[in-house]
């Protein structure tokens, strides 16, 4: 497979900290792989890297064709979001950061983080306002903001082993970076609300049946599924691009909409109780344990945490009931 050699790869100009890029010249596709640490969530560094990457792509396409870097990408047609971490696409927002900002009553910090998320998510959802197609390849677990990021692409391809969901309701919050808007566009508001309020983790097969996942691939065949899709669109690119544009016109997801929801998310986060913050912290620690064990047992992790949460609520209700004897 042809790709830009490191010495000629303009993506290195920013020396990305938590992003790996690769250009597939034959397919006119730029791949960018999330590689965040200490856990595979949306860290500040990863968000900054993605923002810089999107700005780079826009500048390469728009600069004069006589420019060496721009000429390499003058025929760019696809941008593919994937993960460098086996078994995990992205576990969502940085829960440890959230907890600290909430405890400090730092509204500005929460809003700044939310804006960083919306900046990159909205740009991806409108294909960077370029004549290209954005694709998400999910080969592992995509939770919360990770699921939202996958949904923001025009095409969502997932391997059968992948699991996706929105667990925020478990700590009395909601996914505030586009889930309602993006899911609503695909499956309608009623189904989107049901999915958000359930806190469930869905298999890629379930989501394919619901119409959330566009293309379902066998385990280990996700990249080939992307290649197959590109071959198909390339035959009728004019028509595909027109249909994608119609989607934007018929079901627009605007930056203003997303920021309004994100602002509501900040206000809701600042109303979380101590009990909710304990659960958030516990989920963050569970994600750390998951990564240390190098397992993708997300379904078991969420079920375990849900059981503990229910036990906590039963205990709190019992101890706070004034009709019960001491």
C-alpha positions as CSV (number, residue, x, y, z in Angstrom):
1,X,0.0,0.0,0.0
2,X,1.3,3.4,-1.0
3,X,1.6,6.0,1.8
4,X,3.4,9.2,2.2
5,X,6.9,8.6,3.5
6,X,7.8,10.2,6.8
7,X,10.2,12.6,5.3
8,X,7.5,14.0,3.0
9,X,4.5,13.7,5.3
10,X,3.3,17.2,6.1
11,X,1.3,15.8,9.1
12,X,4.5,15.7,11.0
13,X,4.8,19.5,11.1
14,X,2.8,19.5,14.4
15,X,4.6,16.4,15.8
16,X,1.2,15.0,17.0
17,X,1.4,13.6,20.5
18,X,-1.5,11.2,20.5
19,X,-2.4,10.8,16.8
20,X,-0.9,8.7,14.1
21,X,-1.5,9.6,10.4
22,X,-1.1,7.7,7.2
23,X,-2.0,8.7,3.7
24,X,-3.2,6.0,1.3
25,X,-2.3,7.5,-2.1
26,X,-3.9,4.7,-4.1
27,X,-7.3,5.3,-2.5
28,X,-6.9,9.0,-1.9
29,X,-7.6,8.4,1.8
30,X,-6.0,10.0,4.8
31,X,-6.2,7.8,7.9
32,X,-5.8,9.1,11.4
33,X,-5.5,6.8,14.4
34,X,-6.3,7.8,17.9
35,X,-3.5,6.8,20.3
36,X,-4.2,8.6,23.6
37,X,-2.8,7.9,27.0
38,X,-2.9,7.1,29.9
39,X,-6.3,5.7,28.8
40,X,-7.9,5.7,25.4
41,X,-10.3,8.6,26.0
42,X,-10.5,12.1,24.6
43,X,-7.6,13.8,26.5
44,X,-6.8,17.4,25.9
45,X,-3.8,16.4,23.9
46,X,-5.8,14.2,21.6
47,X,-8.4,16.9,21.0
48,X,-5.7,19.4,20.2
49,X,-4.0,16.9,17.8
50,X,-7.3,16.2,16.0
51,X,-8.0,19.9,15.7
52,X,-4.5,20.6,14.2
53,X,-5.0,17.6,11.9
54,X,-8.3,18.9,10.6
55,X,-6.8,22.4,10.0
56,X,-3.8,20.8,8.2
57,X,-6.1,18.8,5.8
58,X,-8.1,21.9,5.0
59,X,-5.0,24.0,4.3
60,X,-3.5,21.2,2.1
61,X,-6.6,21.0,0.0
62,X,-7.0,24.8,-0.3
63,X,-3.4,25.8,-0.9
64,X,-2.2,26.4,-4.5
65,X,-1.6,23.2,-6.4
66,X,2.0,24.4,-7.0
67,X,2.7,23.8,-3.3
68,X,4.4,20.4,-2.8
69,X,2.3,19.4,0.3
70,X,-0.9,20.5,-1.3
71,X,-0.3,18.7,-4.5
72,X,0.0,15.4,-2.7
73,X,-3.5,15.8,-1.3
74,X,-5.1,17.7,-4.2
75,X,-7.3,14.7,-5.0
76,X,-8.1,13.7,-1.4
77,X,-11.5,12.1,-1.2
78,X,-11.7,10.3,2.2
79,X,-10.7,10.8,5.8
80,X,-10.8,7.7,8.0
81,X,-11.0,7.9,11.8
82,X,-9.7,4.7,13.6
83,X,-7.8,3.7,16.7
84,X,-4.3,2.5,17.2
85,X,-5.2,0.7,20.4
86,X,-6.3,-3.0,19.9
87,X,-9.9,-3.7,21.0
88,X,-10.7,-0.1,21.9
89,X,-11.9,2.7,19.6
90,X,-12.3,5.3,22.3
91,X,-13.8,5.2,25.8
92,X,-15.2,8.8,25.7
93,X,-14.6,11.8,27.8
94,X,-11.8,12.1,30.4
95,X,-13.8,11.2,33.5
96,X,-11.0,12.0,35.9
97,X,-10.7,15.5,34.4
98,X,-14.5,15.9,34.6
99,X,-14.6,14.9,38.2
100,X,-11.9,17.3,39.2
101,X,-13.4,20.2,37.3
102,X,-16.8,19.5,38.8
103,X,-15.4,19.3,42.3
104,X,-13.6,22.6,41.7
105,X,-16.9,24.1,40.4
106,X,-14.9,25.1,37.3
107,X,-17.6,26.0,34.8
108,X,-15.1,27.6,32.4
109,X,-12.9,24.5,32.4
110,X,-15.8,22.2,31.6
111,X,-17.1,24.5,28.9
112,X,-13.6,24.8,27.3
113,X,-13.3,21.0,27.2
114,X,-16.8,20.7,25.7
115,X,-16.0,23.3,23.1
116,X,-12.8,21.5,22.1
117,X,-14.9,18.4,21.6
118,X,-17.6,20.2,19.6
119,X,-15.0,21.9,17.4
120,X,-13.6,18.6,16.1
121,X,-16.8,16.7,16.1
122,X,-18.8,19.3,14.1
123,X,-15.9,19.7,11.6
124,X,-15.9,16.0,11.0
125,X,-19.7,15.9,10.7
126,X,-19.7,18.4,7.8
127,X,-16.7,16.7,6.1
128,X,-14.5,19.6,7.0
129,X,-16.6,21.7,4.5
130,X,-14.6,20.0,1.7
131,X,-15.7,17.7,-1.1
132,X,-14.6,14.6,0.8
133,X,-16.3,11.8,2.8
134,X,-15.5,11.1,6.4
135,X,-15.5,7.5,7.6
136,X,-15.3,6.0,11.1
137,X,-13.8,2.5,11.4
138,X,-14.8,1.0,14.8
139,X,-12.9,-2.2,15.6
140,X,-13.4,-2.2,19.4
141,X,-15.2,-0.5,22.2
142,X,-16.7,3.0,21.6
143,X,-18.3,4.5,24.7
144,X,-19.8,7.9,25.4
145,X,-17.8,10.5,23.5
146,X,-16.1,7.7,21.6
147,X,-19.5,6.6,20.2
148,X,-20.3,10.2,19.4
149,X,-17.1,10.6,17.5
150,X,-17.9,7.5,15.4
151,X,-21.4,8.8,14.7
152,X,-20.0,12.1,13.5
153,X,-18.6,10.6,10.3
154,X,-20.7,10.3,7.2
155,X,-20.1,6.6,7.1
156,X,-19.8,4.3,10.1
157,X,-18.2,0.9,9.6
158,X,-17.8,-1.5,12.5
159,X,-16.5,-5.0,13.0
160,X,-18.8,-7.5,14.6
161,X,-16.8,-7.6,17.8
162,X,-17.2,-3.9,18.4
163,X,-19.4,-2.6,21.2
164,X,-20.9,0.9,21.5
165,X,-23.0,2.7,24.0
166,X,-23.7,5.8,26.1
167,X,-23.2,4.9,29.8
168,X,-23.4,8.5,31.1
169,X,-26.8,8.0,32.7
170,X,-25.2,5.6,35.1
171,X,-23.7,8.7,36.9
172,X,-26.8,10.8,36.4
173,X,-25.5,12.7,33.4
174,X,-26.1,12.6,29.6
175,X,-23.8,12.4,26.6
176,X,-23.4,16.1,25.7
177,X,-21.2,16.1,22.7
178,X,-23.7,15.4,19.9
179,X,-25.2,12.0,20.7
180,X,-28.8,13.2,20.7
181,X,-28.4,15.1,17.4
182,X,-26.4,12.5,15.6
183,X,-28.4,9.5,16.7
184,X,-31.6,11.4,16.0
185,X,-30.5,12.0,12.5
186,X,-30.0,8.3,11.9
187,X,-32.8,6.6,13.9
188,X,-35.1,9.4,15.1
189,X,-35.5,11.3,18.4
190,X,-37.6,8.6,20.2
191,X,-35.1,5.8,19.6
192,X,-32.2,8.1,20.4
193,X,-33.7,9.1,23.7
194,X,-34.3,5.4,24.6
195,X,-30.7,4.5,23.8
196,X,-29.3,7.4,25.8
197,X,-31.5,6.7,28.9
198,X,-30.9,3.0,28.8
199,X,-27.1,3.2,29.4
200,X,-26.9,0.0,27.5
201,X,-23.9,-1.3,25.6
202,X,-24.9,-2.5,22.1
203,X,-23.2,-4.9,19.8
204,X,-22.3,-3.7,16.4
205,X,-24.7,-6.2,14.9
206,X,-27.6,-4.7,17.0
207,X,-26.6,-1.2,15.9
208,X,-26.4,-2.3,12.2
209,X,-30.0,-3.6,12.5
210,X,-31.1,-0.3,14.0
211,X,-29.5,1.7,11.2
212,X,-26.8,3.2,13.3
213,X,-23.9,1.3,11.8
214,X,-23.8,1.6,8.0
215,X,-21.6,-1.4,7.2
216,X,-20.9,-4.5,9.4
217,X,-17.6,-6.3,8.9
218,X,-16.3,-9.6,10.1
219,X,-13.7,-9.5,12.9
220,X,-10.3,-8.4,11.5
221,X,-11.8,-7.3,8.2
222,X,-12.7,-3.7,9.0
223,X,-9.9,-2.2,6.9
224,X,-11.0,-4.3,3.9
225,X,-14.5,-3.1,4.4
226,X,-13.3,0.5,4.2
227,X,-11.5,-0.3,1.0
228,X,-14.6,-2.0,-0.4
229,X,-16.7,1.0,0.4
230,X,-14.2,3.4,-1.2
231,X,-14.2,1.3,-4.4
232,X,-18.0,1.4,-4.5
233,X,-18.3,5.1,-3.9
234,X,-15.5,5.9,-6.4
235,X,-17.6,4.4,-9.2
236,X,-20.4,6.8,-8.4
237,X,-18.7,9.5,-6.4
238,X,-20.8,12.4,-7.9
239,X,-24.0,10.7,-6.9
240,X,-22.7,9.7,-3.4
241,X,-21.5,13.2,-2.7
242,X,-24.9,14.7,-3.7
243,X,-26.8,12.3,-1.4
244,X,-24.4,13.1,1.5
245,X,-25.1,16.8,0.9
246,X,-28.8,16.2,0.9
247,X,-28.4,14.6,4.3
248,X,-26.8,17.8,5.6
249,X,-29.7,19.8,4.2
250,X,-32.5,17.5,5.4
251,X,-31.1,16.8,8.8
252,X,-28.6,19.5,9.6
253,X,-26.5,19.3,12.8
254,X,-25.3,22.8,13.3
255,X,-22.4,24.1,15.5
256,X,-24.9,26.3,17.3
257,X,-27.1,23.3,18.2
258,X,-24.1,21.3,19.5
259,X,-22.8,24.1,21.6
260,X,-26.3,24.7,23.1
261,X,-26.4,21.1,24.1
262,X,-22.9,21.2,25.4
263,X,-23.7,24.2,27.5
264,X,-26.7,22.4,29.0
265,X,-24.3,19.4,29.7
266,X,-22.0,21.7,31.7
267,X,-24.9,23.0,33.8
268,X,-26.1,19.5,34.4
269,X,-22.6,18.2,35.3
270,X,-22.3,20.9,37.9
271,X,-25.5,19.7,39.6
272,X,-24.1,16.1,40.1
273,X,-24.3,14.9,43.7
274,X,-21.4,13.4,45.6
275,X,-22.9,9.9,45.0
276,X,-22.8,10.6,41.2
277,X,-19.2,11.7,41.4
278,X,-18.2,8.6,43.3
279,X,-19.7,6.5,40.5
280,X,-17.9,8.6,37.8
281,X,-14.7,8.1,39.7
282,X,-15.3,4.4,39.9
283,X,-16.0,4.1,36.2
284,X,-12.7,6.0,35.5
285,X,-10.8,3.5,37.7
286,X,-12.6,0.6,36.0
287,X,-11.4,1.9,32.6
288,X,-7.8,2.0,34.0
289,X,-8.1,-1.6,35.2
290,X,-9.5,-2.6,31.8
291,X,-6.5,-1.2,30.0
292,X,-4.0,-2.7,32.4
293,X,-5.5,-6.1,31.9
294,X,-5.6,-5.4,28.1
295,X,-9.1,-6.8,27.9
296,X,-12.1,-5.5,26.0
297,X,-14.7,-6.8,28.4
298,X,-16.7,-3.6,28.4
299,X,-20.0,-5.3,28.7
300,X,-19.0,-7.0,31.9
301,X,-17.4,-3.8,33.2
302,X,-20.6,-1.8,32.7
303,X,-22.9,-4.6,34.1
304,X,-20.6,-4.8,37.2
305,X,-20.8,-1.0,37.7
306,X,-24.6,-1.0,37.1
307,X,-25.0,-3.6,39.8
308,X,-22.9,-1.7,42.3
309,X,-24.8,1.5,41.5
310,X,-28.1,-0.2,42.1
311,X,-26.8,-1.5,45.4
312,X,-25.7,2.0,46.4
313,X,-29.1,3.5,45.6
314,X,-30.9,0.7,47.6
315,X,-28.5,1.3,50.5
316,X,-28.9,5.0,50.5
317,X,-32.7,4.8,50.2
318,X,-32.8,2.4,53.1
319,X,-30.5,4.5,55.4
320,X,-32.3,7.7,54.5
321,X,-35.9,6.4,55.1
322,X,-37.1,8.0,58.4
323,X,-39.7,5.3,58.9
324,X,-37.0,2.7,59.4
325,X,-35.7,2.0,62.8
326,X,-32.1,2.7,63.6
